[in-house]
């Protein structure tokens, strides 16, 4: 018996990876830079993580419309 994976399962795992990446970027950008390097957070890291979160939200909205 052959079990086929649905395309939706790939989308869910990709969304999880993107959200995890955004969280990692935010954590590195804010607390780790301040504690270990005494630097202010860079706006580029914040911008990239917010863009990733927006991409995931748009994908979730598009998936719910179908």
MOPAC internal coordinates of N, CA, C and O (Angstrom, degrees):
PM7 1SCF
backbone

  N    0.0000 0     0.00 0     0.00 0    0    0    0
  C    1.4406 1     0.00 0     0.00 0    1    0    0
  C    1.5434 1   108.29 1     0.00 0    2    1    0
  O    1.2310 1   120.80 1   -50.22 1    3    2    1
  N    1.3146 1   116.08 1   129.78 1    3    2    1
  C    1.4575 1   121.62 1  -179.08 1    5    3    2
  C    1.5246 1   108.49 1  -101.81 1    6    5    3
  O    1.2310 1   121.31 1   -51.56 1    7    6    5
  N    1.3077 1   115.10 1   128.44 1    7    6    5
  C    1.4636 1   120.36 1   178.60 1    9    7    6
  C    1.5210 1   107.94 1  -104.90 1   10    9    7
  O    1.2310 1   120.97 1   -57.52 1   11   10    9
  N    1.3062 1   115.76 1   122.48 1   11   10    9
  C    1.4557 1   120.73 1   179.56 1   13   11   10
  C    1.5166 1   109.37 1   -95.76 1   14   13   11
  O    1.2310 1   121.22 1   -42.47 1   15   14   13
  N    1.3123 1   115.27 1   137.53 1   15   14   13
  C    1.4546 1   119.79 1   176.21 1   17   15   14
  C    1.5164 1   108.94 1   -83.85 1   18   17   15
  O    1.2310 1   121.36 1   -38.47 1   19   18   17
  N    1.2896 1   115.00 1   141.53 1   19   18   17
  C    1.4544 1   119.01 1   176.15 1   21   19   18
  C    1.5145 1   109.66 1   -81.65 1   22   21   19
  O    1.2310 1   121.03 1   -26.97 1   23   22   21
  N    1.3261 1   115.64 1   153.03 1   23   22   21
  C    1.4669 1   120.50 1   179.42 1   25   23   22
  C    1.5198 1   111.10 1   -65.16 1   26   25   23
  O    1.2310 1   120.15 1   153.48 1   27   26   25
  N    1.3257 1   117.33 1   -26.52 1   27   26   25
  C    1.4590 1   121.51 1  -179.01 1   29   27   26
  C    1.5179 1   112.59 1   -64.51 1   30   29   27
  O    1.2310 1   120.24 1   147.58 1   31   30   29
  N    1.3316 1   117.15 1   -32.42 1   31   30   29
  C    1.4643 1   118.88 1  -179.95 1   33   31   30
  C    1.5203 1   110.96 1   -67.86 1   34   33   31
  O    1.2310 1   120.01 1   145.30 1   35   34   33
  N    1.3403 1   117.59 1   -34.70 1   35   34   33
  C    1.4581 1   120.03 1   176.25 1   37   35   34
  C    1.5218 1   110.43 1   -66.87 1   38   37   35
  O    1.2310 1   120.61 1   140.97 1   39   38   37
  N    1.3152 1   116.44 1   -39.03 1   39   38   37
  C    1.4489 1   120.35 1   179.89 1   41   39   38
  C    1.5236 1   110.36 1   -63.23 1   42   41   39
  O    1.2310 1   120.35 1   138.37 1   43   42   41
  N    1.3091 1   116.93 1   -41.63 1   43   42   41
  C    1.4540 1   120.00 1  -178.71 1   45   43   42
  C    1.5227 1   111.10 1   -64.44 1   46   45   43
  O    1.2310 1   120.65 1   137.78 1   47   46   45
  N    1.3177 1   116.36 1   -42.22 1   47   46   45
  C    1.4692 1   118.17 1  -179.39 1   49   47   46
  C    1.5307 1   110.51 1   -68.80 1   50   49   47
  O    1.2310 1   119.98 1   143.77 1   51   50   49
  N    1.3264 1   117.65 1   -36.23 1   51   50   49
  C    1.4615 1   119.95 1   177.27 1   53   51   50
  C    1.5282 1   110.55 1   -65.28 1   54   53   51
  O    1.2310 1   120.51 1   139.77 1   55   54   53
  N    1.3295 1   116.63 1   -40.23 1   55   54   53
  C    1.4634 1   119.58 1   177.07 1   57   55   54
  C    1.5207 1   111.25 1   -62.15 1   58   57   55
  O    1.2310 1   120.21 1   139.61 1   59   58   57
  N    1.3126 1   117.21 1   -40.39 1   59   58   57
  C    1.4653 1   120.59 1   178.34 1   61   59   58
  C    1.5215 1   111.25 1   -64.36 1   62   61   59
  O    1.2310 1   120.89 1   139.39 1   63   62   61
  N    1.3231 1   115.91 1   -40.61 1   63   62   61
  C    1.4657 1   119.64 1   178.69 1   65   63   62
  C    1.5208 1   110.66 1   -64.12 1   66   65   63
  O    1.2310 1   120.23 1   136.97 1   67   66   65
  N    1.3325 1   117.16 1   -43.03 1   67   66   65
  C    1.4627 1   120.69 1  -179.45 1   69   67   66
  C    1.5247 1   111.73 1   -65.05 1   70   69   67
  O    1.2310 1   120.26 1   138.20 1   71   70   69
  N    1.3319 1   117.10 1   -41.80 1   71   70   69
  C    1.4689 1   119.93 1   178.82 1   73   71   70
  C    1.5294 1   110.05 1   -66.72 1   74   73   71
  O    1.2310 1   120.20 1   139.93 1   75   74   73
  N    1.3276 1   117.21 1   -40.07 1   75   74   73
  C    1.4620 1   120.04 1   177.39 1   77   75   74
  C    1.5295 1   111.05 1   -62.50 1   78   77   75
  O    1.2310 1   120.54 1   139.03 1   79   78   77
  N    1.3294 1   116.57 1   -40.97 1   79   78   77
  C    1.4541 1   120.87 1   177.82 1   81   79   78
  C    1.5306 1   111.26 1   -63.38 1   82   81   79
  O    1.2310 1   120.33 1   138.40 1   83   82   81
  N    1.3310 1   116.98 1   -41.60 1   83   82   81
  C    1.4671 1   120.56 1   178.34 1   85   83   82
  C    1.5245 1   111.23 1   -63.78 1   86   85   83
  O    1.2310 1   120.20 1   139.70 1   87   86   85
  N    1.3268 1   117.22 1   -40.30 1   87   86   85
  C    1.4634 1   120.57 1   179.16 1   89   87   86
  C    1.5259 1   110.71 1   -66.75 1   90   89   87
  O    1.2310 1   120.48 1   138.83 1   91   90   89
  N    1.3196 1   116.68 1   -41.17 1   91   90   89
  C    1.4663 1   119.93 1   178.60 1   93   91   90
  C    1.5218 1   110.68 1   -62.49 1   94   93   91
  O    1.2310 1   120.41 1   137.23 1   95   94   93
  N    1.3366 1   116.83 1   -42.77 1   95   94   93
  C    1.4631 1   120.31 1   178.91 1   97   95   94
  C    1.5221 1   110.44 1   -61.71 1   98   97   95
  O    1.2310 1   120.04 1   136.23 1   99   98   97
  N    1.3333 1   117.53 1   -43.77 1   99   98   97
  C    1.4643 1   120.22 1   179.93 1  101   99   98
  C    1.5257 1   111.92 1   -64.97 1  102  101   99
  O    1.2310 1   120.47 1   138.82 1  103  102  101
  N    1.3254 1   116.71 1   -41.18 1  103  102  101
  C    1.4719 1   119.88 1  -179.22 1  105  103  102
  C    1.5241 1   110.33 1   -66.12 1  106  105  103
  O    1.2310 1   120.24 1   137.36 1  107  106  105
  N    1.3220 1   117.16 1   -42.64 1  107  106  105
  C    1.4674 1   119.79 1   178.54 1  109  107  106
  C    1.5253 1   110.28 1   -67.12 1  110  109  107
  O    1.2310 1   120.79 1   141.38 1  111  110  109
  N    1.3152 1   116.09 1   -38.62 1  111  110  109
  C    1.4656 1   120.60 1  -175.18 1  113  111  110
  C    1.5240 1   112.22 1   -69.04 1  114  113  111
  O    1.2310 1   119.67 1   138.36 1  115  114  113
  N    1.3215 1   118.23 1   -41.64 1  115  114  113
  C    1.4614 1   119.41 1  -174.50 1  117  115  114
  C    1.5231 1   114.12 1   -94.04 1  118  117  115
  O    1.2310 1   118.27 1   106.69 1  119  118  117
  N    1.3262 1   120.91 1   -73.31 1  119  118  117
  C    1.4704 1   118.14 1  -172.62 1  121  119  118
  C    1.5347 1   114.20 1   -70.99 1  122  121  119
  O    1.2310 1   119.63 1   138.22 1  123  122  121
  N    1.3165 1   118.32 1   -41.78 1  123  122  121
  C    1.4635 1   119.34 1  -174.54 1  125  123  122
  C    1.5234 1   111.22 1   -68.06 1  126  125  123
  O    1.2310 1   119.99 1   137.63 1  127  126  125
  N    1.3242 1   117.62 1   -42.37 1  127  126  125
  C    1.4695 1   119.40 1   177.59 1  129  127  126
  C    1.5255 1   111.31 1   -62.40 1  130  129  127
  O    1.2310 1   119.98 1   141.37 1  131  130  129
  N    1.3112 1   117.64 1   -38.63 1  131  130  129
  C    1.4756 1   120.41 1  -179.38 1  133  131  130
  C    1.5225 1   111.43 1   -71.29 1  134  133  131
  O    1.2310 1   120.04 1   136.18 1  135  134  133
  N    1.3303 1   117.52 1   -43.82 1  135  134  133
  C    1.4551 1   120.16 1  -175.18 1  137  135  134
  C    1.5207 1   112.74 1   -73.09 1  138  137  135
  O    1.2310 1   120.16 1   133.95 1  139  138  137
  N    1.3152 1   117.29 1   -46.05 1  139  138  137
  C    1.4595 1   120.16 1  -171.32 1  141  139  138
  C    1.5263 1   114.05 1   -95.35 1  142  141  139
  O    1.2310 1   120.06 1   148.72 1  143  142  141
  N    1.3136 1   117.49 1   -31.28 1  143  142  141
  C    1.4625 1   119.42 1  -174.19 1  145  143  142
  C    1.5291 1   113.43 1  -114.69 1  146  145  143
  O    1.2310 1   119.96 1   177.09 1  147  146  145
  N    1.3192 1   117.69 1    -2.91 1  147  146  145
  C    1.4714 1   123.54 1  -179.57 1  149  147  146
  C    1.5322 1   111.99 1    51.68 1  150  149  147
  O    1.2310 1   121.20 1  -137.18 1  151  150  149
  N    1.3106 1   115.32 1    42.82 1  151  150  149
  C    1.4656 1   121.40 1   179.04 1  153  151  150
  C    1.5194 1   109.89 1  -115.69 1  154  153  151
  O    1.2310 1   121.49 1   -26.68 1  155  154  153
  N    1.3098 1   114.75 1   153.32 1  155  154  153
  C    1.4638 1   119.27 1   173.53 1  157  155  154
  C    1.5245 1   109.70 1   -76.83 1  158  157  155
  O    1.2310 1   120.29 1   -25.52 1  159  158  157
  N    1.3370 1   117.04 1   154.48 1  159  158  157
  C    1.4633 1   119.61 1   178.23 1  161  159  158
  C    1.5305 1   110.93 1   -63.22 1  162  161  159
  O    1.2310 1   121.18 1   -38.47 1  163  162  161
  N    1.3145 1   115.35 1   141.53 1  163  162  161
  C    1.4560 1   119.98 1   178.94 1  165  163  162
  C    1.5205 1   109.88 1   -85.56 1  166  165  163
  O    1.2310 1   119.59 1   -43.16 1  167  166  165
  N    1.3168 1   118.39 1   136.84 1  167  166  165
  C    1.4542 1   120.42 1   178.97 1  169  167  166
  C    1.5224 1   112.84 1   -67.25 1  170  169  167
  O    1.2310 1   119.94 1   156.90 1  171  170  169
  N    1.3340 1   117.72 1   -23.10 1  171  170  169
  C    1.4617 1   120.32 1   179.88 1  173  171  170
  C    1.5269 1   111.01 1   -66.24 1  174  173  171
  O    1.2310 1   120.17 1   136.03 1  175  174  173
  N    1.3276 1   117.27 1   -43.97 1  175  174  173
  C    1.4605 1   120.61 1   178.92 1  177  175  174
  C    1.5170 1   112.17 1   -63.77 1  178  177  175
  O    1.2310 1   120.76 1   138.99 1  179  178  177
  N    1.3186 1   116.16 1   -41.01 1  179  178  177
  C    1.4568 1   120.56 1   177.68 1  181  179  178
  C    1.5245 1   110.49 1   -64.14 1  182  181  179
  O    1.2310 1   120.37 1   137.41 1  183  182  181
  N    1.3221 1   116.90 1   -42.59 1  183  182  181
  C    1.4623 1   121.63 1  -179.80 1  185  183  182
  C    1.5305 1   110.94 1   -63.02 1  186  185  183
  O    1.2310 1   120.41 1   134.92 1  187  186  185
  N    1.3249 1   116.81 1   -45.08 1  187  186  185
  C    1.4674 1   120.27 1  -179.45 1  189  187  186
  C    1.5186 1   110.93 1   -63.04 1  190  189  187
  O    1.2310 1   120.04 1   136.16 1  191  190  189
  N    1.3383 1   117.52 1   -43.84 1  191  190  189
  C    1.4623 1   119.44 1  -179.23 1  193  191  190
  C    1.5266 1   111.39 1   -66.78 1  194  193  191
  O    1.2310 1   119.86 1   143.15 1  195  194  193
  N    1.3297 1   117.88 1   -36.85 1  195  194  193
  C    1.4669 1   119.68 1   176.98 1  197  195  194
  C    1.5224 1   111.50 1   -67.76 1  198  197  195
  O    1.2310 1   119.70 1   142.76 1  199  198  197
  N    1.3206 1   118.18 1   -37.24 1  199  198  197
  C    1.4594 1   121.05 1   176.82 1  201  199  198
  C    1.5277 1   110.61 1   -64.08 1  202  201  199
  O    1.2310 1   120.14 1   137.91 1  203  202  201
  N    1.3340 1   117.34 1   -42.09 1  203  202  201
  C    1.4672 1   120.41 1   177.91 1  205  203  202
  C    1.5177 1   110.67 1   -61.86 1  206  205  203
  O    1.2310 1   120.01 1   136.57 1  207  206  205
  N    1.3255 1   117.58 1   -43.43 1  207  206  205
  C    1.4661 1   120.93 1   178.71 1  209  207  206
  C    1.5267 1   110.52 1   -63.24 1  210  209  207
  O    1.2310 1   119.88 1   140.54 1  211  210  209
  N    1.3312 1   117.84 1   -39.46 1  211  210  209
  C    1.4690 1   120.92 1   177.74 1  213  211  210
  C    1.5216 1   111.40 1   -64.65 1  214  213  211
  O    1.2310 1   120.00 1   141.61 1  215  214  213
  N    1.3214 1   117.61 1   -38.39 1  215  214  213
  C    1.4662 1   120.96 1   177.72 1  217  215  214
  C    1.5192 1   110.38 1   -62.03 1  218  217  215
  O    1.2310 1   120.67 1   135.10 1  219  218  217
  N    1.3321 1   116.33 1   -44.90 1  219  218  217
  C    1.4686 1   120.14 1   179.66 1  221  219  218
  C    1.5227 1   110.57 1   -63.71 1  222  221  219
  O    1.2310 1   119.98 1   137.12 1  223  222  221
  N    1.3221 1   117.64 1   -42.88 1  223  222  221
  C    1.4635 1   120.31 1   179.36 1  225  223  222
  C    1.5224 1   111.66 1   -63.19 1  226  225  223
  O    1.2310 1   119.96 1   138.79 1  227  226  225
  N    1.3191 1   117.68 1   -41.21 1  227  226  225
  C    1.4672 1   120.48 1   177.65 1  229  227  226
  C    1.5212 1   111.48 1   -64.52 1  230  229  227
  O    1.2310 1   120.29 1   141.58 1  231  230  229
  N    1.3333 1   117.05 1   -38.42 1  231  230  229
  C    1.4690 1   120.07 1   177.63 1  233  231  230
  C    1.5272 1   110.62 1   -65.18 1  234  233  231
  O    1.2310 1   120.33 1   139.92 1  235  234  233
  N    1.3314 1   116.98 1   -40.08 1  235  234  233
  C    1.4653 1   119.96 1   178.63 1  237  235  234
  C    1.5254 1   111.63 1   -66.23 1  238  237  235
  O    1.2310 1   120.50 1   140.38 1  239  238  237
  N    1.3164 1   116.64 1   -39.62 1  239  238  237
  C    1.4676 1   120.53 1   178.35 1  241  239  238
  C    1.5238 1   110.27 1   -65.13 1  242  241  239
  O    1.2310 1   120.15 1   136.21 1  243  242  241
  N    1.3352 1   117.31 1   -43.79 1  243  242  241
  C    1.4573 1   120.56 1   179.05 1  245  243  242
  C    1.5296 1   111.38 1   -64.16 1  246  245  243
  O    1.2310 1   120.29 1   142.73 1  247  246  245
  N    1.3316 1   117.06 1   -37.27 1  247  246  245
  C    1.4625 1   120.47 1   179.29 1  249  247  246
  C    1.5228 1   111.20 1   -67.38 1  250  249  247
  O    1.2310 1   120.26 1   144.00 1  251  250  249
  N    1.3477 1   117.11 1   -36.00 1  251  250  249
  C    1.4630 1   120.05 1   179.42 1  253  251  250
  C    1.5288 1   111.89 1   -71.25 1  254  253  251
  O    1.2310 1   119.87 1   152.08 1  255  254  253
  N    1.3264 1   117.84 1   -27.92 1  255  254  253
  C    1.4606 1   120.62 1   179.47 1  257  255  254
  C    1.5211 1   111.86 1   -69.26 1  258  257  255
  O    1.2310 1   120.31 1   151.58 1  259  258  257
  N    1.3277 1   117.01 1   -28.42 1  259  258  257
  C    1.4692 1   120.58 1  -177.16 1  261  259  258
  C    1.4749 1   112.14 1   -78.83 1  262  261  259
  O    1.2310 1   120.10 1   180.00 1  263  262  261

